[in-house]
Each structure stands twice: as structure tokens, then as C-alpha cells.
């Protein structure tokens, strides 16, 4: 077979493709566990950021130490508001995003009022109890995953509520594809700081928190539960307001929060 023949060229290309495929496949298999670990660490970090227990400069060992001491992960049946025991579902392998796209583990969103802008949600979702320092049972905060459509993307984040499930203790948005400088300001710590201390749910457990189209009022009852909108990002602002209201309401974690506060 000639080196410069058609068959020779084809053979070289075939061997090269097979070799590259083997390298890529091997790398994917070898790095899979590390990728999963990094994803889990990133999630833990953002849970602690929402709870005010860490910041973006926290080292992995610091995150893991605080998480193990202060965070209790629960899998919630959203319709019932009850905790799903580990004997029924493997917490370590359950993937909420995958569950939301599987008709067997998800359901259509039919709630009237604000929605996250997606058609389906998983039947179960993780929630996180933040334990009081030095306690193994007293709940100090609830950190809840939130997500929904902005202008260009699905925005993912966490919101933390006080133990009475009424007051915002913190919020973070960590995954989105919004326009930098406009909708992308959802990740700006200064804007996220405006959520602290705002009333999320009133005494009747109604969701009242909202993001204004422009500036939030500085006086009157609405000042207690309204956050400034993002300048030049009306659709992203509306999306964030809608999906936060949804996840704190009866279609999301509302039944769970109602049961927890009633028990307390």
C-alpha cells in the first residue's frame, strides 16, 4: 500500500480517529468522579453563600467542614410538603434537573399566578436546613433551590429564609446566560444584598416578595417586601420575580415551609 495512496490516507485517518476517540473516552471516564465532586462542591458553596456562611473565596476544606456541621439535606415531595426518606430514594444519585425533564418523575406546572416560565417541574426537590451553630436539631434557616426563565436562559440560584420561613436571609444566582451588565447583574453581590431582610411570606403564608420594574418604594408597607429591579433588564427582572414567588408558594416549597413552621 503506497504511503500517498488513497487507501493509505484513509487508513491513517481511521487510526487517528480511533486513537483520539480512545483518548477522549478515557479522559471522560477518568475525570468523571472529579467532575462530579467539583459540581457538588460548587453546589455546597452556593448553599453556604445564600445562608451567609461562606463567600466565593472560601477554600474547599472550609466549605466541606461548615457544610458537614451546619447543613442537613432533605428531599421534599413538593405536592405533599413531606420529607422523602433515604430508604425510598438514593439522595446521592437523585438529579433534580434530570427528574424535571422525565415525564415519570415530573409533572406539568398548572399553578395559577406567577410561574417559573418552564412547562414542568420535578415531583421532588432538595431543600436544606441550616442548623444553629452548636446544635444538631435547631433550624436556623431554610435554603431552597430556585430557578426559572430570564430573557435568554434559565437562571439557577438559592434563597435562604429565616427559621420562621418569612424573612430573606440571603440569595445567590450561580448559573445563567443573561446579558452581562444587564440581566447578568443577578449575580452582582450588591443587588443580591438588597434582598436581605425583605419579607418573603406574610403571617398568612402568602408570598409577598416581589422585584419592582424600577426602583422599590422606600416607605410604606411595600418597602418591606419589594426589591429594586435590574436597570435595562425588564424581562429578566420579571422572570426572577415570578420564579421566586412560584418556588416559595403552593406550587413549590410552600407546603413544606407551612409544615415546618407549624411544627415549630
N, C-alpha and C positions, 0 to 999 in steps of 0.2 A: 504493500500500500504506500503510495507516494506521500511524502510529508505535506506537499502542497496540493494534493488531490482533494476532490470534493468529499470523498469518504474519510480522508484523514482529518480534514477540517471539522467534519461532523462528529467524528469520534472524540476529538479534543474538546469540542463544545459540550458533548454529552458527559464526558468525565468531569469537566469543570463544573457543570450544573449539579451533578451528583455530589461532588465534594463540597460545594457551597451549601447544598441542602442539608447535608450531614452536619456541617459546622453550625448552621443556624439552628437546626433542630436540637443539637446537643447543648448549645448555649441556652436555648429556651428552657430545656429540661433542668439544666444545672442551676440556672438563675431563678427558677420559678419560686422556690422557697424563700429566697432573699426578697424577691419582688412582693410576695405575699406579706412577709414580715415588715417591709418598708411601708406598704399600704396600711397595714394595721397600726404601725407606729404613727403615721400621719393622721389617721383617724383619732387615735388616743390623744395626740397633741391638740387637735382642734376641739375635742370634747373638753379638755382641761382649759383651753383658751376661753371657750364660751363660759366656763364656770369661774373664770378669773384665777385659776390655779397655776397657769403657765403662760408663757409668751412664745413667740416664734424663735427665740434664741435658746430655748430650753434644750438641754442635751438628752439624747435617748435614754440614758440611765436615769436621769432625773424624771423624765416623763413616765417611764415604767414604774419607778418607785412610788410616785404620787398616785398614779392610776391604780396600782395594786392596793394601796392603803385607803383610798378615798372613793373609788368608783365601783358601783355594783351594776352590772349589765343585766337587763331584763328583756325578754322577748314578749311583746304585747300582742294579744288578739285585739285588733283595733275595734271590731264591732262590739265585742263584749267588754273591753277595757280590762281584761284579766291577764295575768302573767301566765305564759305558756311554760310548763315545766321542762327541764332539760331531758327528762325521760321520754318526752314526746318529739322533741326537735333538737338536733345537734346544733348548739349555738355556734360552734366553731366553723361549721360548713354552710350555715344558712346565709344566703346572699340576698339582701333586700332588693337590690336593683334587678337581679335576675328574676326574683319572685314577682316583681311588678310587671314583667313582660310575659309571664307564663299564665295563660288562662286558668290553669289548675290551682295556682297559688295567688291569684289576684282577682279583683272584681272591678266592675265599671264604677266610675265616680258619678253618682247621681244626686249628690247633695245640692240643694238649692242655696244660692248665695255664692260667696267667693269660692273659687276652686283653684287648684294649683296649675291649671292650664294643660293638664295631661288627661288622657282618657281613662287610665286605670291606675290603681294603687295596689300594693301587696296587701294581703289579708293580715299579715303580721309585720311588725316593725320593732326595731330595738329602741329602748329608752334607757336612760342612765340615771341612777340615783347617786347623788354626791353626798357621801356621809359626812357628818360633822367631824371635825378634827378630834381624834382620840376616841371616837365611837365606832362601834361595828353595827349599829342599828338605827341611830338617829339620822333622819334625812335632812340635809341642809338645803339641797337644790335638786331640781329635775332638769336634766339636759335632754333635749329632744331633737332628732334629726328633722330638718325641714328642706323641702325642695319644690321647685316649680319653674314655669317658663318666664324668662325675661323677654328681651327683644330678640336676641339671636341664639339663645341657648337655654338649657336647663341649669338653673342655679341651685347649688347644694350648700347647705350650712347646718349649723346647730344653734338652738336658742336655749338659754337656761332660765328657769323660773325659780323663784323662792319656794320654800317648803309649803307655803300656802297656795302655790300654783297661781298666784295673781300678779306678782311683780317680776319684771325682767331683770335678771342678774347679769346677763351678758349675751352676746350674739356674735357669730362669726360666719362668714361665707368663704368657702375654700376652693370651690370648683365651679367655673363658669366660663363662658366665651363671650362676655359682653364687651362693648367698645371701651378701650382704655380711656380714662379721663371723663367718661360719661357714665354709662351703666356699669362700667368696671369699677366705679367708686364704691360698689357694695363691699369691697374688701378693704376700704380705707378705714383704719382704726379710729379716725376722728369721727367719721359718720357712724360707725358701729357703737362708739361711745355715747351717742345721743339716745340709744335705746335703754341705757342703764337707768333703772328706777322707774321706767314707764309702766303704767298699769296695763296688763295684758288681758286679764279677765276680772270682771266685777264680782260683787257679792253673790249675784245670781248665777255665776259661772258663765255668763255671756262674754264672748270675745269682743273686746272694745278697742284693742290696739289697732292703729292704722298709720299708714305713711301718707302724708299730705302731698298734694300735687306740687305745691310750692313750699312756703315756709309754714312751720307749725305755729299755732297760736301760742302766745307767751303768757296768757292769763285765761281764767275761766276753766270749767271742767275739762274741756277738750285738750288743754295743755298737758293734762296728766297722762294722756294716752296717745298723743299724736307725735310723730317723728317727722322732721324735715324731709321733703322729697329730694331726690337727686337732680341737680340742675342739668337741664338738657337731656334728661333720660326719663321722659314721662312714661313710656311703656314699661321700662324696667322697674320704675317706681311702683306702678300699678301692679305689676306681676308680683313683686316682693310683698306688697301689702296683702294681696289676695291669698298667696300661698301660706303666709304666716298665719293669717286668720283661719284658713282651712285646717292646717295641722293642729292648731290649738282648739279647734271646735269639734262638734259632734261627729264629723266625718273622719277626723284624725285621732289625736290623742285625748280629746275631750272626755270620753267615757273613762279612760284610765285615770286622768287627773281628778275627775269627780270622785272616783272610788278611793283614791289615795287621800284626798283632803277630808272625805267623810270619815275614813278610818282614823285619821289623825285627830 
